[in-house]
Amino acid sequence: TQLLEQSPQFLSIQEGENLTVYCNSSSVFSSLQWYRQEPGEGPVLLVTVVTGGEVKKLKRLTFQFGDARKDSSLHITAAQPGDTGLYLCAGAGSARQLTFGSGTQLTVLP
Amino acid sequence: SAVISQKPSRDICQRGTSLTIQCQVDSQVTMMFWYRQQPGQSLTLIATANQGSEATYESGFVIDKFPISRPNLTFSTLTVSNMSPEDSSIYLCSTEGGGHGYTFGSGTRLTVV
């Protein structure tokens, strides 16, 4: 069974601060995706990383895929209250199913 | 990417009854997935549903408890049968969106009393 561990589980910061969320596994994934979910909604895709060592930037969000394709990180610069939500990493395996990380609940205080 | 309409959005049900959740996709998709999620926590895959074949269930989930239908390439249902309070959760359907990641329905928040 492929497992993805996310840390931290909860994060509460002030507007303008930076933060990093980590996603680690002992398994190799063909790709890794990051989602954000708000209450009453399904997860929404932020980014997909495919290549080991890949770095993708989406405005204030920077995503990195580990060289061995077992881990990933999400860095948010100058967080805003609109960034508040549940962040989930998810690894794609050979069966086209997603294995989700344990989730990070982010709260950005104004 | 595909758009999924899921209903009901929430329901409160008596123990021992069953609830059927529906997901309608605005395009034809091969695979649909059903997940369960406790609020604020991760998603657990229940089963994968392909049109024209039996659903494939993950460990800990059985067809008698969570029967799934997939009558065509745009529609699927999940039934939560003989419900108990332990079944209270959020249920989500999903489909693979090609290069756009996976698309999710907005979820069904089920409370069993």
Interface residues (C-beta under 8 A of the other chain):
Chain A: Q33 Y35 P39 G40 E41 G42 P43 V44 L45 T48 L86 L88 A90 A95 R96 Q97 L98 T99 F100 G101 S102 G103 Q105
Chain B: I4 Q6 S9 M31 F33 P39 G40 Q41 S42 L43 T44 L45 T48 L92 S94 E96 G97 G99 H100 G101 Y102 T103 F104 G105 S106 G107 R109
